[in-house]
Amino acid sequence: GLPQPAAPGGRPGVPPVYLPASHRKGKMYESCLSCLEQLDTPCHISYTSFRSIWKKHVPDVRVMKPRTDVCAHCDRLRENVRRARNEEETKDAMDKLAQHIKLADAEREYYRSAIAAAAPDDASCSHHTFHFAQQLELPCHTRQVGPLYFKVCYRVHLFGIADESHNEQWNYLFGENQTIGADGSKSHGPNCVISMLHHYLQKNPAVKRVLHLHADNCSGQNKNRSVLAYLSWKCSTGLSDKIELSFMRVGHTRCAVDGYFGLIKQKWRTSENDTLQDVETAVNASCGPNKAIMYDWPWYEWDAFLATFNKAVKGCMSFQHFSVSKDCPRKLICRQSPNGEATEIKVAKDNVDVPTSPDSLPPVLEPAGLSARRLQYLQKEVA
């Protein structure tokens, strides 16, 4: 195994080294006994002692579980190390892997420092992370009937925004009949993401005028023209003084939001869930910081609205950090790393007036609901 970047909330010190899942401790113990028998003076060690020695002297070496999330780029680089045919190729592959881990570590440390900076009550900024969870399905019972496993049940979408500095997460819940598109479509697009983010930033009293946001690297949801234009719009209208949006490295995006989602899933699997109200109860009961927000916010057509006075950010996928301020809301400061070189990019179109009133909101979009075919399926196969 090769070292991994330390996971959020993990123990400080040496990053863990994961052995393949096939290398179970029992199998490693048998290999150890075989080696001991080949010594000039054969000796024996019990399995209990073997486990105690492992735990005491190499606690960072762990056996990978089949469900462990692995960065695809890390995996390719490790494969290059294993396939290296000479010392030069090995050194080159190891250097690339070390550089990738160094970049991931730097982003993780920047994420932690942003949370720490927003922790004091008198802090001048607030930090928030947003992310989608895997969708839930209704009904969900602790004793689920077999045939229901093969049905496409009623889908419930879950979008979380966490304030890690104050241990609180708002969980936005909406069913497939409440999305912008029919039958649950367009549930993860920029119009949905920005609408929920705007609702949170306007309604949460912990949000301050200087914001630091973190999100994953999904271009369809977060890292796109519309989200960046929304940040510029917030500063232009005076709703915020400064906003920084940071994206963690692909494959290394685990954060507090995922932890709160995990607690929700644990409660979800041990509850009887038939309606959206049951989902709300499960979310609120999962842990103190989790708060369920049932659908009652408007969907706005942010995509078309922002495109009228903002243009696309060329090469935005190559940058990890974006910032904009009220002093110059028509320009984004972009960086590839927390301390990287700043690149200034103009986002506002020429000869187009940018709205300055916070009341200048896009048109409201009504949920498309369920199609007759989908409604008939749910009534016949699921209800």
Backbone hydrogen bonds in HBPLUS format (Angstrom, degrees):
<---DONOR---> <-ACCEPTOR-->    atom                        ^
c    i                          cat <-CA-CA->   ^        H-A-AA   ^      H-
h    n   atom  resd res      DA  || num        DHA   H-A  angle D-A-AA Bond
n    s   type  num  typ     dist DA aas  dist angle  dist       angle   num
A0004-GLN N   A0016-PRO O   2.92 MM  12  5.71 149.6  2.02 161.4 169.6     1
A0010-GLY N   A0007-ALA O   2.99 MM   3  5.27 152.7  2.06 132.3 131.8     2
A0017-VAL N   A0060-ASP O   2.74 MM  43  5.94 163.2  1.77 150.0 152.0     3
A0062-ARG N   A0017-VAL O   2.84 MM  45  6.08 167.0  1.86 160.7 164.5     4
A0019-LEU N   A0062-ARG O   2.72 MM  43  6.10 161.0  1.76 159.2 166.1     5
A0064-MET N   A0019-LEU O   2.87 MM  45  5.62 167.3  1.88 150.9 155.0     6
A0023-HIS N   A0020-PRO O   2.96 MM   3  5.56 156.9  2.01 117.9 124.8     7
A0028-MET N   A0024-ARG O   2.95 MM   4  6.27 155.5  2.01 152.4 160.1     8
A0029-TYR N   A0025-LYS O   2.85 MM   4  6.04 146.6  1.96 144.0 153.1     9
A0030-GLU N   A0026-GLY O   3.10 MM   4  6.41 152.0  2.18 143.2 149.6    10
A0031-SER N   A0027-LYS O   3.11 MM   4  6.42 153.1  2.19 144.5 151.5    11
A0032-CYS N   A0028-MET O   2.97 MM   4  6.21 148.7  2.07 142.3 151.1    12
A0033-LEU N   A0029-TYR O   2.98 MM   4  6.31 155.1  2.05 150.2 156.1    13
A0034-SER N   A0030-GLU O   3.09 MM   4  6.34 154.5  2.16 144.4 151.0    14
A0035-CYS N   A0031-SER O   3.09 MM   4  6.39 151.6  2.17 144.6 151.6    15
A0036-LEU N   A0032-CYS O   2.97 MM   4  6.26 155.1  2.04 149.7 156.9    16
A0037-GLU N   A0033-LEU O   3.02 MM   4  6.22 148.6  2.12 148.6 155.9    17
A0038-GLN N   A0035-CYS O   3.21 MM   3  5.37 143.1  2.35 100.0 110.2    18
A0039-LEU N   A0036-LEU O   3.29 MM   3  5.50 165.1  2.31 107.1 111.3    19
A0050-PHE N   A0046-SER O   2.96 MM   4  6.22 152.9  2.03 145.9 154.1    20
A0051-ARG N   A0047-TYR O   3.02 MM   4  6.28 157.0  2.07 148.8 153.2    21
A0052-SER N   A0048-THR O   3.02 MM   4  6.27 153.9  2.09 144.9 152.5    22
A0053-ILE N   A0049-SER O   2.90 MM   4  6.10 160.4  1.94 153.3 157.5    23
A0054-TRP N   A0050-PHE O   3.07 MM   4  6.24 158.4  2.11 144.4 150.6    24
A0055-LYS N   A0051-ARG O   2.98 MM   4  6.16 165.6  2.00 149.1 152.7    25
A0056-LYS N   A0052-SER O   2.99 MM   4  6.12 148.7  2.09 143.8 152.2    26
A0057-HIS N   A0053-ILE O   2.95 MM   4  5.94 169.9  1.96 155.7 157.7    27
A0058-VAL N   A0054-TRP O   2.97 MM   4  5.33 153.1  2.05 137.0 145.2    28
A0061-VAL N   A0058-VAL O   3.17 MM   3  5.65 162.4  2.20 113.7 119.1    29
A0068-THR N   A0065-LYS O   3.00 MM   3  5.33 166.7  2.02 118.4 122.7    30
A0075-ASP N   A0071-CYS O   2.95 MM   4  6.20 157.8  2.00 150.7 157.1    31
A0076-ARG N   A0072-ALA O   2.99 MM   4  6.28 153.1  2.06 145.9 152.4    32
A0077-LEU N   A0073-HIS O   3.00 MM   4  6.25 161.9  2.04 151.1 155.8    33
A0078-ARG N   A0074-CYS O   2.88 MM   4  6.14 156.7  1.93 152.5 159.1    34
A0079-GLU N   A0075-ASP O   2.99 MM   4  6.15 149.9  2.08 141.4 149.8    35
A0080-ASN N   A0076-ARG O   2.95 MM   4  6.28 145.6  2.07 143.6 153.0    36
A0081-VAL N   A0077-LEU O   3.07 MM   4  6.43 145.0  2.20 141.4 150.5    37
A0082-ARG N   A0078-ARG O   3.04 MM   4  6.38 157.0  2.09 148.2 153.7    38
A0083-ARG N   A0079-GLU O   2.97 MM   4  6.16 145.7  2.09 144.3 153.7    39
A0084-ALA N   A0081-VAL O   3.39 MM   3  5.33 158.8  2.44  99.0 105.2    40
A0090-THR N   A0086-ASN O   3.03 MM   4  6.25 158.4  2.07 151.5 158.3    41
A0091-LYS N   A0087-GLU O   2.94 MM   4  6.11 160.9  1.97 148.0 152.7    42
A0092-ASP N   A0088-GLU O   3.01 MM   4  6.21 160.6  2.05 148.1 153.4    43
A0093-ALA N   A0089-GLU O   2.93 MM   4  6.09 162.9  1.96 149.5 154.1    44
A0094-MET N   A0090-THR O   2.88 MM   4  6.02 159.7  1.92 150.8 156.8    45
A0095-ASP N   A0091-LYS O   2.91 MM   4  6.05 153.5  1.98 145.7 152.9    46
A0096-LYS N   A0092-ASP O   3.12 MM   4  6.37 156.5  2.18 146.1 151.5    47
A0097-LEU N   A0093-ALA O   3.05 MM   4  6.28 157.0  2.10 146.7 153.1    48
A0098-ALA N   A0094-MET O   2.85 MM   4  6.03 160.7  1.89 149.7 155.3    49
A0099-GLN N   A0095-ASP O   2.93 MM   4  6.12 151.4  2.02 144.2 151.9    50
A0100-HIS N   A0096-LYS O   3.01 MM   4  6.23 155.9  2.07 144.5 150.7    51
A0101-ILE N   A0097-LEU O   2.98 MM   4  6.22 164.5  2.00 153.8 157.6    52
A0102-LYS N   A0098-ALA O   2.89 MM   4  6.02 150.1  1.98 140.9 149.8    53
A0103-LEU N   A0099-GLN O   2.98 MM   4  6.25 155.7  2.04 147.5 152.8    54
A0104-ALA N   A0100-HIS O   2.99 MM   4  6.27 160.0  2.03 149.6 155.2    55
A0105-ASP N   A0101-ILE O   2.82 MM   4  6.00 155.9  1.88 148.3 155.3    56
A0106-ALA N   A0102-LYS O   2.94 MM   4  6.15 153.6  2.01 144.5 151.7    57
A0107-GLU N   A0103-LEU O   3.05 MM   4  6.33 156.9  2.10 148.7 154.0    58
A0108-ARG N   A0104-ALA O   3.00 MM   4  6.20 154.6  2.06 145.3 152.7    59
A0109-GLU N   A0105-ASP O   2.87 MM   4  6.09 158.5  1.92 151.5 157.1    60
A0110-TYR N   A0106-ALA O   2.97 MM   4  6.15 150.0  2.06 141.8 150.3    61
A0111-TYR N   A0107-GLU O   2.96 MM   4  6.17 150.8  2.05 143.4 151.1    62
A0112-ARG N   A0108-ARG O   3.03 MM   4  6.33 157.1  2.08 147.9 153.4    63
A0113-SER N   A0109-GLU O   2.90 MM   4  6.12 156.4  1.96 145.7 152.5    64
A0114-ALA N   A0110-TYR O   2.98 MM   4  6.14 147.8  2.09 143.7 151.6    65
A0115-ILE N   A0111-TYR O   3.21 MM   4  6.50 151.1  2.30 143.3 150.4    66
A0116-ALA N   A0112-ARG O   2.98 MM   4  6.27 161.2  2.02 150.7 155.9    67
A0117-ALA N   A0113-SER O   2.92 MM   4  6.06 150.7  2.01 143.4 151.0    68
A0118-ALA N   A0115-ILE O   3.21 MM   3  5.37 133.0  2.44  98.5 110.5    69
A0119-ALA N   A0116-ALA O   3.23 MM   3  5.13 159.0  2.27 100.7 107.0    70
A0123-ALA N   A0120-PRO O   3.05 MM   3  5.14 159.2  2.10 112.2 112.9    71
A0126-SER N   A0210-VAL O   3.05 MM  84  6.58 148.1  2.16 158.0 166.4    72
A0212-HIS N   A0126-SER O   2.95 MM  86  6.25 143.8  2.09 161.8 166.0    73
A0128-HIS N   A0212-HIS O   3.00 MM  84  6.47 154.2  2.07 156.1 163.1    74
A0214-HIS N   A0128-HIS O   2.92 MM  86  6.37 144.8  2.04 147.7 155.7    75
A0129-THR N   A0162-ALA O   2.94 MM  33  5.18 151.4  2.03 139.6 149.0    76
A0162-ALA N   A0129-THR O   2.73 MM  33  5.18 159.1  1.77 156.7 158.8    77
A0130-PHE N   A0214-HIS O   3.14 MM  84  6.67 152.6  2.22 166.1 169.0    78
A0131-HIS N   A0160-GLY O   2.97 MM  29  5.53 151.2  2.05 155.5 163.2    79
A0160-GLY N   A0131-HIS O   2.91 MM  29  5.53 161.8  1.94 176.9 170.8    80
A0133-ALA N   A0158-LEU O   2.94 MM  25  5.50 171.4  1.94 161.7 160.5    81
A0136-LEU N   A0156-VAL O   2.83 MM  20  4.97 157.0  1.89 157.7 157.2    82
A0156-VAL N   A0136-LEU O   2.78 MM  20  4.97 165.4  1.81 141.3 142.1    83
A0138-LEU N   A0154-TYR O   2.80 MM  16  5.11 156.9  1.85 147.5 155.6    84
A0154-TYR N   A0138-LEU O   3.10 MM  16  5.11 134.9  2.32 166.7 156.9    85
A0140-CYS N   A0273-ASN O   2.79 MM 133  5.03 161.2  1.82 148.8 154.0    86
A0273-ASN N   A0140-CYS O   2.86 MM 133  5.03 163.3  1.89 151.9 154.8    87
A0148-LEU N   A0145-VAL O   3.30 MM   3  5.84 137.6  2.49 112.4 122.7    88
A0149-TYR N   A0146-GLY O   3.02 MM   3  5.76 159.0  2.06 124.7 130.3    89
A0150-PHE N   A0147-PRO O   3.20 MM   3  5.83 150.8  2.29 115.3 121.3    90
A0151-LYS N   A0148-LEU O   3.16 MM   3  5.21 164.4  2.19 106.4 110.8    91
A0176-GLU N   A0155-ARG O   3.05 MM  21  5.58 129.2  2.32 167.0 162.6    92
A0157-HIS N   A0174-PHE O   2.88 MM  17  5.46 169.9  1.89 158.8 156.4    93
A0174-PHE N   A0157-HIS O   3.28 MM  17  5.46 155.1  2.35 140.9 146.6    94
A0159-PHE N   A0172-TYR O   3.02 MM  13  5.01 158.9  2.07 139.6 146.4    95
A0172-TYR N   A0159-PHE O   2.69 MM  13  5.01 161.7  1.72 162.5 156.2    96
A0161-ILE N   A0170-TRP O   2.94 MM   9  5.37 155.0  2.01 151.5 159.7    97
A0170-TRP N   A0161-ILE O   2.95 MM   9  5.37 157.8  2.00 156.5 151.5    98
A0163-ASP N   A0168-GLU O   2.69 MM   5  5.24 173.5  1.69 169.4 170.8    99
A0166-HIS N   A0163-ASP O   3.10 MM   3  5.75 147.2  2.21 115.0 123.2   100
A0168-GLU N   A0163-ASP O   3.27 MM   5  5.24 152.3  2.35 125.8 133.5   101
A0167-ASN N   A0164-GLU O   3.35 MM   3  4.85 167.4  2.36  95.2  98.9   102
A0169-GLN N   A0289-PRO O   2.97 MM 120  5.81 165.0  1.99 140.6 135.7   103
A0291-LYS N   A0169-GLN O   2.92 MM 122  6.07 145.8  2.03 168.5 178.4   104
A0171-ASN N   A0291-LYS O   2.75 MM 120  5.88 164.4  1.77 172.6 171.1   105
A0293-ILE N   A0171-ASN O   2.76 MM 122  5.65 161.1  1.79 153.4 147.5   106
A0173-LEU N   A0293-ILE O   2.94 MM 120  6.03 168.4  1.96 154.5 155.3   107
A0178-GLN N   A0175-GLY O   2.96 MM   3  5.31 162.0  1.99 113.8 119.2   108
A0184-GLY N   A0176-GLU O   2.93 MM   8  3.87 115.0  2.36 150.2 132.2   109
A0368-ALA N   A0179-THR O   3.09 MM 189  6.53 147.0  2.21 156.5 164.6   110
A0181-GLY N   A0185-SER O   3.00 MM   4  4.48 136.0  2.20 146.2 136.7   111
A0185-SER N   A0182-ALA O   3.16 MM   3  5.61 160.8  2.20 114.3 120.2   112
A0183-ASP N   A0369-GLY O   3.04 MM 186  6.35 157.3  2.09 150.6 157.6   113
A0193-VAL N   A0189-GLY O   3.06 MM   4  6.32 173.7  2.06 160.3 161.9   114
A0194-ILE N   A0190-PRO O   2.90 MM   4  5.81 170.5  1.91 149.9 153.1   115
A0195-SER N   A0191-ASN O   3.11 MM   4  5.99 150.8  2.20 132.6 141.1   116
A0196-MET N   A0192-CYS O   3.09 MM   4  6.32 164.8  2.11 156.4 158.8   117
A0197-LEU N   A0193-VAL O   2.94 MM   4  6.09 158.5  1.99 148.5 155.6   118
A0198-HIS N   A0194-ILE O   2.75 MM   4  5.80 159.2  1.80 148.7 154.2   119
A0199-HIS N   A0195-SER O   3.06 MM   4  6.22 156.0  2.12 140.0 146.5   120
A0200-TYR N   A0196-MET O   3.00 MM   4  6.21 159.7  2.04 147.3 152.4   121
A0201-LEU N   A0197-LEU O   2.94 MM   4  6.16 167.1  1.96 153.5 156.7   122
A0202-GLN N   A0198-HIS O   3.02 MM   4  6.11 142.6  2.17 144.0 153.3   123
A0203-LYS N   A0199-HIS O   2.96 MM   4  5.97 145.9  2.08 145.4 154.3   124
A0204-ASN N   A0200-TYR O   2.94 MM   4  5.63 156.6  2.00 152.0 154.7   125
A0207-VAL N   A0204-ASN O   3.24 MM   3  5.80 165.5  2.27 116.3 120.6   126
A0241-ASP N   A0209-ARG O   2.79 MM  32  5.34 156.6  1.84 130.8 139.0   127
A0242-LYS N   A0209-ARG O   3.45 MM  33  6.86 162.4  2.48 143.0 144.2   128
A0211-LEU N   A0242-LYS O   2.87 MM  31  6.27 163.4  1.89 158.8 160.7   129
A0244-GLU N   A0211-LEU O   2.97 MM  33  6.27 145.8  2.09 136.7 147.3   130
A0213-LEU N   A0244-GLU O   2.73 MM  31  6.06 170.2  1.74 170.4 172.5   131
A0246-SER N   A0213-LEU O   2.84 MM  33  6.17 164.3  1.86 151.9 156.0   132
A0215-ALA N   A0246-SER O   3.08 MM  31  6.54 144.6  2.21 158.4 168.9   133
A0222-ASN N   A0218-CYS O   2.94 MM   4  5.80 156.1  2.00 157.3 162.6   134
A0223-LYS N   A0218-CYS O   3.09 MM   5  6.01 166.6  2.11 134.4 137.5   135
A0224-ASN N   A0222-ASN O   3.09 MM   2  5.82 129.0  2.36 105.5  91.3   136
A0228-LEU N   A0224-ASN O   3.30 MM   4  6.51 170.5  2.31 156.9 159.7   137
A0229-ALA N   A0225-ARG O   2.92 MM   4  6.04 150.9  2.00 144.4 153.4   138
A0230-TYR N   A0226-SER O   2.85 MM   4  6.07 142.9  1.99 144.5 154.9   139
A0231-LEU N   A0227-VAL O   3.22 MM   4  6.58 150.1  2.32 145.2 151.3   140
A0232-SER N   A0228-LEU O   3.28 MM   4  6.62 155.2  2.34 142.9 149.0   141
A0233-TRP N   A0229-ALA O   2.89 MM   4  6.18 152.8  1.96 146.5 154.5   142
A0234-LYS N   A0230-TYR O   2.93 MM   4  6.22 154.4  1.99 151.6 157.3   143
A0235-CYS N   A0231-LEU O   3.26 MM   4  6.56 154.9  2.33 145.1 150.6   144
A0236-SER N   A0232-SER O   2.91 MM   4  6.13 151.9  1.99 147.5 156.4   145
A0237-THR N   A0233-TRP O   2.98 MM   4  6.12 151.0  2.06 150.6 156.7   146
A0239-LEU N   A0234-LYS O   2.97 MM   5  5.23 133.6  2.19 163.6 166.5   147
A0238-GLY N   A0235-CYS O   3.25 MM   3  5.10 155.9  2.31  97.3 104.4   148
A0326-LYS N   A0241-ASP O   2.86 MM  85  5.13 153.2  1.93 148.4 145.2   149
A0243-ILE N   A0324-VAL O   2.92 MM  81  5.55 164.1  1.95 166.2 170.9   150
A0324-VAL N   A0243-ILE O   2.96 MM  81  5.55 150.8  2.05 154.3 163.6   151
A0245-LEU N   A0322-PHE O   2.71 MM  77  5.18 162.3  1.74 157.6 163.9   152
A0322-PHE N   A0245-LEU O   2.88 MM  77  5.18 157.8  1.93 148.1 155.6   153
A0247-PHE N   A0320-GLN O   2.79 MM  73  5.10 148.7  1.89 155.4 162.6   154
A0252-HIS N   A0249-ARG O   2.90 MM   3  5.32 159.4  1.94 135.8 138.2   155
A0258-ASP N   A0255-CYS O   3.12 MM   3  5.62 125.5  2.43 109.4 120.9   156
A0259-GLY N   A0256-ALA O   3.01 MM   3  5.03 118.3  2.40  95.8 111.6   157
A0260-TYR N   A0256-ALA O   3.03 MM   4  6.42 156.7  2.09 157.4 162.7   158
A0261-PHE N   A0257-VAL O   2.91 MM   4  6.19 153.3  1.98 148.4 156.7   159
A0262-GLY N   A0258-ASP O   2.91 MM   4  6.14 149.0  2.01 142.6 150.7   160
A0263-LEU N   A0259-GLY O   3.17 MM   4  6.54 148.5  2.27 143.3 150.6   161
A0264-ILE N   A0260-TYR O   3.06 MM   4  6.38 149.3  2.16 143.7 152.3   162
A0265-LYS N   A0261-PHE O   2.90 MM   4  6.25 158.2  1.95 153.7 159.2   163
A0266-GLN N   A0262-GLY O   3.01 MM   4  6.27 152.4  2.08 144.8 152.1   164
A0267-LYS N   A0263-LEU O   3.15 MM   4  6.38 163.1  2.18 146.0 149.4   165
A0268-TRP N   A0264-ILE O   2.79 MM   4  5.92 154.0  1.86 149.9 158.7   166
A0269-ARG N   A0265-LYS O   2.98 MM   4  6.11 155.9  2.04 149.9 153.2   167
A0270-THR N   A0267-LYS O   3.21 MM   3  5.37 141.0  2.37  99.8 110.6   168
A0271-SER N   A0268-TRP O   3.35 MM   3  5.34 160.9  2.39 110.7 109.3   169
A0278-ASP N   A0275-THR O   3.06 MM   3  5.21 129.3  2.33  97.7 110.7   170
A0279-VAL N   A0275-THR O   3.24 MM   4  6.68 147.4  2.35 141.6 150.3   171
A0280-GLU N   A0276-LEU O   2.94 MM   4  6.27 155.8  1.99 146.9 153.4   172
A0281-THR N   A0277-GLN O   3.01 MM   4  6.25 154.2  2.08 141.2 147.6   173
A0282-ALA N   A0278-ASP O   2.99 MM   4  6.24 156.8  2.04 146.1 152.0   174
A0283-VAL N   A0279-VAL O   2.95 MM   4  6.21 159.5  1.99 155.5 160.5   175
A0284-ASN N   A0280-GLU O   3.05 MM   4  6.24 170.6  2.05 152.8 155.3   176
A0285-ALA N   A0281-THR O   2.97 MM   4  6.04 142.5  2.11 142.5 152.9   177
A0286-SER N   A0282-ALA O   3.03 MM   4  5.95 115.9  2.46 136.9 150.5   178
A0286-SER N   A0283-VAL O   3.25 MM   3  5.23 151.7  2.33  99.8 108.1   179
A0290-ASN N   A0287-CYS O   3.30 MM   3  5.70 138.8  2.48 108.6 118.8   180
A0365-LEU N   A0299-TRP O   2.66 MM  66  5.19 170.2  1.67 146.7 149.7   181
A0301-GLU N   A0363-PRO O   2.95 MM  62  5.67 153.4  2.02 163.3 171.2   182
A0305-PHE N   A0301-GLU O   3.26 MM   4  6.32 161.6  2.30 149.8 154.8   183
A0306-LEU N   A0302-TRP O   2.86 MM   4  5.80 175.1  1.86 158.3 159.1   184
A0307-ALA N   A0303-ASP O   3.21 MM   4  6.25 142.2  2.36 136.8 147.0   185
A0308-THR N   A0305-PHE O   3.36 MM   3  5.74 155.2  2.42 105.1 111.8   186
A0309-PHE N   A0306-LEU O   3.39 MM   3  5.99 153.2  2.47 111.8 117.2   187
A0310-ASN N   A0306-LEU O   3.03 MM   4  5.93 122.5  2.37 145.7 161.8   188
A0349-LYS N   A0309-PHE O   3.04 MM  40  5.39 161.6  2.08 120.4 124.8   189
A0311-LYS N   A0347-VAL O   2.69 MM  36  5.39 162.7  1.71 161.8 168.2   190
A0318-SER N   A0315-GLY O   3.09 MM   3  5.69 158.0  2.14 116.7 123.0   191
A0319-PHE N   A0316-CYS O   3.16 MM   3  5.49 160.6  2.20 109.6 115.6   192
A0320-GLN N   A0335-ARG O   2.89 MM  15  6.11 151.3  1.97 142.5 150.2   193
A0321-HIS N   A0335-ARG O   3.00 MM  14  5.08 158.1  2.05 155.1 153.6   194
A0335-ARG N   A0321-HIS O   2.87 MM  14  5.08 151.1  1.96 146.7 151.1   195
A0323-SER N   A0333-ILE O   2.96 MM  10  5.17 141.3  2.11 137.0 148.7   196
A0333-ILE N   A0323-SER O   2.90 MM  10  5.17 168.1  1.91 154.0 157.8   197
A0328-CYS N   A0325-SER O   3.22 MM   3  5.61 141.5  2.38 104.6 113.9   198
A0331-LYS N   A0328-CYS O   3.35 MM   3  6.04 166.0  2.37 121.5 122.8   199
A0347-VAL N   A0330-ARG O   2.94 MM  17  5.71 159.3  1.98 144.8 151.5   200
A0332-LEU N   A0345-ILE O   2.75 MM  13  5.20 167.9  1.77 157.3 158.4   201
A0345-ILE N   A0332-LEU O   2.88 MM  13  5.20 165.1  1.90 153.7 158.8   202
A0334-CYS N   A0343-THR O   2.80 MM   9  5.04 172.8  1.81 147.8 150.3   203
A0343-THR N   A0334-CYS O   2.82 MM   9  5.04 153.7  1.89 147.0 155.3   204
A0340-GLY N   A0337-SER O   3.02 MM   3  4.76 169.8  2.03 109.2 110.9   205
A0360-SER N   A0357-SER O   3.03 MM   3  5.54 166.5  2.05 117.9 121.4   206
A0361-LEU N   A0359-ASP O   2.86 MM   2  5.59 127.8  2.14 110.6  94.6   207
A0375-LEU N   A0371-SER O   2.95 MM   4  6.12 164.6  1.97 156.8 161.4   208
A0376-GLN N   A0372-ALA O   2.96 MM   4  6.03 154.6  2.02 141.5 148.5   209
A0377-TYR N   A0373-ARG O   3.03 MM   4  6.25 150.9  2.12 141.6 149.6   210
A0378-LEU N   A0374-ARG O   3.01 MM   4  6.28 162.7  2.04 152.4 155.7   211
A0379-GLN N   A0375-LEU O   3.04 MM   4  6.23 161.3  2.08 148.3 153.3   212
A0380-LYS N   A0376-GLN O   2.99 MM   4  6.07 150.7  2.07 144.6 152.3   213
A0381-GLU N   A0377-TYR O   2.77 MM   4  5.70 170.9  1.78 157.9 161.1   214
A0382-VAL N   A0378-LEU O   3.06 MM   4  4.96 145.1  2.19 120.7 130.7   215
A0383-ALA N   A0378-LEU O   2.83 MM   5  6.07 158.9  1.87 169.2 171.6   216
